[in-house]
Amino acid sequence: MLLTPMALPGLLETDWSRVSLPVGLGLGYLALFATALSFLLFQQGSVALQPEQVSAYTYLIPVMVLLTGMLTGETVYWEQVGWGGGGCAADHGGHGAAAPSCRQTWGGLRGCLSPLSTRECVMRRTLILVRHGKSSWEEASLSDRARPLAARGLRDAPLMGARLAHLGVKPDLILSSPACRALTTARLLAAELGYSTNHIAIDEGLYESDAGTLLGVVGAFSDDLACVLLVGHDPAFTDLAHGFSSGITRMPTCAVARFIFDAPSWSALPSCSPVVAVLDFPKKR
């Protein structure tokens, strides 16, 4: 028969939920036609096929998937049809790095006379937004940047860091506002996450910023990074978190908003919906 034991594992591992309706119909018609044809040939005895020749017919399935995708302008994933390598040429290592999933996107005949293709690597990216811990107002003479953490902030930051560590979070980069209360929060988090405090980066764009500025900071990250943790201030952090997930309307002090995206780049995050959006804060448990 057409579906030989050698072809079955690939079909079972296929994520059919990501195959569009036109592609699915094309695949179904092809399988029906090829199976009927092979059945007739064997019944009549007109063709004696060796097992490897029968197995070769299974290559018609991914070919038809790709051709149908070209005609309809749909995205056809290499991992769905069992072709391609195990990832992009670049090695995305480091803390929490996830191997990218390479796919071929066909422009299709709907948009132009000849199909165009672009190679795109989709990588799982984790963005963690942390509002600084509770700050102290005891010394009125201090500037806003110099205000330190209060006792509660010093207690809450390690707690939230331990919760992230329990989840297996290993940031490739921790980026902090230059304000003392934010930088201290970042250092306490880093200590719990096994991240060197000497490697904490400081960005002025996280201080007195807005959601648009934060998106610009995020969009400039190297695409080799898989997990980035930002420590900063409200209202910018709540606004950005709300933009990613409408259910997040307020981030208390030391709140942690964790988002996971499947995105080709950090700059693509504004056009992506997170596959995971979770808000945690000290008093939640």
C-alpha positions as CSV (number, residue, x, y, z in Angstrom):
1,M,0.0,0.0,0.0
2,L,0.9,3.6,-0.3
3,L,1.4,4.3,3.4
4,T,4.3,1.9,4.2
5,P,5.6,1.3,7.8
6,M,8.6,3.5,6.9
7,A,6.3,6.5,6.2
8,L,4.0,6.0,9.1
9,P,6.3,7.6,11.9
10,G,6.6,10.8,10.0
11,L,2.9,11.1,9.5
12,L,2.2,10.4,13.2
13,E,4.7,13.1,14.3
14,T,3.2,15.7,12.0
15,D,1.4,18.6,13.7
16,W,-1.7,18.5,11.5
17,S,-3.3,21.4,13.4
18,R,-0.9,23.8,11.6
19,V,-1.8,22.6,8.1
20,S,-4.2,25.0,6.4
21,L,-7.5,23.8,4.9
22,P,-6.4,24.1,1.3
23,V,-3.2,22.2,2.1
24,G,-5.2,19.6,4.0
25,L,-7.6,19.1,1.1
26,G,-4.8,18.8,-1.4
27,L,-3.1,16.2,0.7
28,G,-6.3,14.3,1.2
29,Y,-7.1,14.1,-2.5
30,L,-3.5,13.1,-3.3
31,A,-3.5,10.3,-0.7
32,L,-6.9,9.0,-2.0
33,F,-5.8,9.1,-5.6
34,A,-2.4,7.5,-5.1
35,T,-3.9,4.8,-2.8
36,A,-6.6,3.9,-5.4
37,L,-4.0,3.9,-8.2
38,S,-1.6,1.6,-6.4
39,F,-4.4,-0.7,-5.4
40,L,-5.5,-1.1,-9.0
41,L,-2.0,-1.7,-10.2
42,F,-1.4,-4.4,-7.7
43,Q,-4.9,-6.0,-8.3
44,Q,-4.2,-6.2,-12.1
45,G,-0.7,-7.4,-11.6
46,S,0.4,-5.1,-14.3
47,V,3.2,-3.6,-12.2
48,A,5.5,-5.4,-9.8
49,L,6.9,-2.8,-7.4
50,Q,9.7,-3.5,-5.0
51,P,9.2,-2.3,-1.4
52,E,11.6,0.6,-1.8
53,Q,9.7,1.7,-4.9
54,V,6.4,1.7,-3.1
55,S,8.0,3.7,-0.3
56,A,9.2,6.2,-2.8
57,Y,5.5,7.1,-3.5
58,T,5.3,8.6,-0.1
59,Y,7.5,11.5,-1.3
60,L,4.5,12.6,-3.3
61,I,2.8,13.7,-0.1
62,P,5.3,16.4,0.9
63,V,5.6,17.5,-2.7
64,M,1.9,18.0,-3.0
65,V,1.9,19.9,0.3
66,L,4.5,22.3,-0.9
67,L,2.9,22.8,-4.3
68,T,-0.5,23.5,-2.7
69,G,1.1,26.0,-0.4
70,M,2.7,27.8,-3.3
71,L,-0.6,28.0,-5.1
72,T,-2.6,29.2,-2.1
73,G,0.0,31.4,-0.6
74,E,-0.1,29.5,2.6
75,T,2.9,28.9,4.9
76,V,4.2,25.4,4.6
77,Y,6.5,24.2,7.4
78,W,9.4,21.9,6.7
79,E,8.9,20.1,10.0
80,Q,5.4,19.2,8.8
81,V,6.5,17.4,5.7
82,G,9.6,15.8,7.2
83,W,12.2,17.7,5.2
84,G,15.1,20.0,6.2
85,G,17.7,19.9,8.8
86,G,17.5,20.0,12.6
87,G,17.7,23.8,12.8
88,C,19.4,26.9,11.5
89,A,23.1,27.2,10.9
90,A,23.6,29.3,13.9
91,D,24.0,27.6,17.2
92,H,21.7,29.2,19.8
93,G,23.4,28.2,23.0
94,G,23.6,29.8,26.3
95,H,21.3,30.1,29.2
96,G,17.8,28.9,28.3
97,A,18.5,29.1,24.6
98,A,16.0,27.2,22.5
99,A,16.9,25.6,19.2
100,P,15.2,27.5,16.4
101,S,12.6,25.9,14.1
102,C,13.4,26.7,10.5
103,R,10.5,27.0,8.0
104,Q,10.0,27.9,4.4
105,T,7.4,30.5,3.7
106,W,6.1,30.6,0.1
107,G,4.6,33.9,-1.2
108,G,2.1,32.0,-3.4
109,L,0.5,32.9,-6.7
110,R,-2.1,35.1,-5.0
111,G,0.4,37.9,-4.5
112,C,2.7,37.6,-7.6
113,L,3.1,35.7,-10.8
114,S,5.9,33.5,-9.5
115,P,6.2,32.1,-6.0
116,L,8.8,33.8,-3.8
117,S,10.3,32.1,-0.8
118,T,12.1,33.5,2.3
119,R,13.8,31.4,4.9
120,E,12.7,32.3,8.4
121,C,13.9,30.9,11.8
122,V,11.3,30.9,14.5
123,M,12.8,30.8,18.0
124,R,11.1,30.5,21.4
125,R,11.8,33.8,23.2
126,T,11.0,34.6,26.8
127,L,10.6,38.2,27.9
128,I,10.3,38.9,31.7
129,L,9.3,42.3,33.0
130,V,10.0,43.0,36.6
131,R,8.9,46.1,38.4
132,H,11.4,47.1,41.0
133,G,10.8,46.3,44.7
134,K,9.1,48.6,47.2
135,S,11.3,51.7,47.6
136,S,12.1,53.7,50.6
137,W,11.0,57.4,51.1
138,E,12.7,57.9,54.4
139,E,15.4,60.2,53.1
140,A,13.6,63.0,51.4
141,S,16.8,64.7,50.3
142,L,17.7,61.8,47.9
143,S,17.1,62.2,44.2
144,D,14.6,59.8,42.5
145,R,17.4,57.8,41.0
146,A,19.1,57.4,44.4
147,R,16.1,56.1,46.4
148,P,17.0,52.6,47.8
149,L,14.7,49.6,48.4
150,A,12.7,49.5,51.6
151,A,12.9,46.5,53.9
152,R,9.9,44.9,52.0
153,G,11.6,45.4,48.7
154,L,14.8,43.7,50.0
155,R,12.7,40.8,51.1
156,D,10.4,40.5,48.0
157,A,13.1,40.6,45.3
158,P,14.9,37.4,46.4
159,L,11.5,35.7,46.8
160,M,10.5,36.4,43.2
161,G,14.0,35.4,42.0
162,A,13.6,32.1,43.8
163,R,10.2,31.6,42.1
164,L,11.7,32.2,38.7
165,A,14.5,29.8,39.5
166,H,12.0,27.2,40.5
167,L,10.5,27.5,37.0
168,G,13.9,26.9,35.5
169,V,14.3,30.4,34.2
170,K,17.9,31.1,33.1
171,P,18.2,34.6,31.5
172,D,20.7,35.2,28.8
173,L,20.6,38.9,29.7
174,I,19.4,40.9,32.7
175,L,18.9,44.6,31.8
176,S,18.1,47.2,34.5
177,S,17.1,50.8,34.8
178,P,19.9,52.9,36.3
179,A,17.8,53.8,39.3
180,C,19.2,52.4,42.6
181,R,15.9,50.7,43.5
182,A,15.8,48.9,40.1
183,L,19.4,48.0,40.0
184,T,19.3,46.5,43.5
185,T,16.2,44.5,42.6
186,A,18.1,43.2,39.5
187,R,21.1,42.2,41.6
188,L,18.9,40.3,44.1
189,L,17.1,38.5,41.3
190,A,20.4,37.6,39.6
191,A,21.8,36.1,42.8
192,E,18.8,33.7,42.9
193,L,19.0,32.9,39.2
194,G,22.7,32.1,39.1
195,Y,23.4,35.1,36.9
196,S,26.6,37.1,37.6
197,T,25.8,40.5,39.0
198,N,28.8,41.8,37.1
199,H,27.0,41.0,33.8
200,I,23.9,43.0,34.6
201,A,23.5,45.7,31.9
202,I,22.1,49.2,32.5
203,D,20.0,51.0,30.0
204,E,18.7,54.6,30.3
205,G,15.8,53.6,28.1
206,L,14.3,51.7,31.1
207,Y,14.1,54.9,33.3
208,E,11.3,57.4,32.8
209,S,10.2,55.6,29.7
210,D,7.0,54.5,28.1
211,A,5.8,51.3,26.4
212,G,7.0,52.4,23.0
213,T,10.5,53.1,24.3
214,L,10.6,49.7,26.0
215,L,9.6,48.0,22.7
216,G,12.5,49.8,21.0
217,V,14.9,48.5,23.7
218,V,13.5,45.0,23.3
219,G,13.6,45.2,19.5
220,A,17.3,46.0,19.6
221,F,18.3,42.8,21.4
222,S,20.5,40.3,19.5
223,D,18.4,37.5,18.0
224,D,20.7,35.0,19.6
225,L,19.2,35.7,23.0
226,A,16.4,33.4,24.1
227,C,15.5,34.8,27.5
228,V,15.8,38.4,28.6
229,L,14.8,39.9,32.0
230,L,14.1,43.6,32.3
231,V,13.9,45.5,35.6
232,G,12.2,48.9,35.6
233,H,9.3,51.1,36.5
234,D,5.6,51.8,36.2
235,P,3.6,52.9,34.4
236,A,5.7,51.8,31.4
237,F,6.0,48.2,32.5
238,T,2.3,47.8,33.2
239,D,1.5,49.4,29.9
240,L,3.8,47.1,27.9
241,A,2.5,44.0,29.8
242,H,-1.1,45.0,29.1
243,G,-0.2,45.4,25.4
244,F,0.9,41.8,25.3
245,S,-1.9,40.5,27.6
246,S,-5.1,42.5,28.2
247,G,-5.6,40.6,31.5
248,I,-2.7,42.4,33.0
249,T,-3.9,45.8,34.2
250,R,-1.6,46.4,37.2
251,M,1.9,45.4,38.2
252,P,2.5,45.8,42.0
253,T,6.0,46.4,43.2
254,C,8.3,43.4,42.5
255,A,5.7,42.0,40.2
256,V,7.0,39.6,37.4
257,A,5.2,39.4,34.1
258,R,6.6,36.5,32.0
259,F,5.8,36.2,28.3
260,I,6.9,33.4,25.9
261,F,6.7,34.0,22.2
262,D,7.4,32.0,19.1
263,A,9.0,34.8,17.0
264,P,11.7,35.1,14.3
265,S,13.2,38.1,16.1
266,W,12.9,40.4,19.1
267,S,11.8,43.2,16.8
268,A,8.8,41.0,15.7
269,L,7.3,40.8,19.2
270,P,4.8,43.6,18.6
271,S,3.2,41.6,15.9
272,C,3.2,38.3,17.8
273,S,0.8,37.0,20.4
274,P,2.5,35.3,23.4
275,V,1.9,31.6,23.8
276,V,2.4,32.1,27.6
277,A,1.5,35.2,29.6
278,V,1.8,34.9,33.4
279,L,1.7,37.6,36.1
280,D,3.2,36.8,39.5
281,F,3.8,39.1,42.5
282,P,4.9,38.6,46.1
283,K,1.4,38.5,47.7
284,K,-0.1,36.2,45.1
285,R,0.8,33.0,47.0
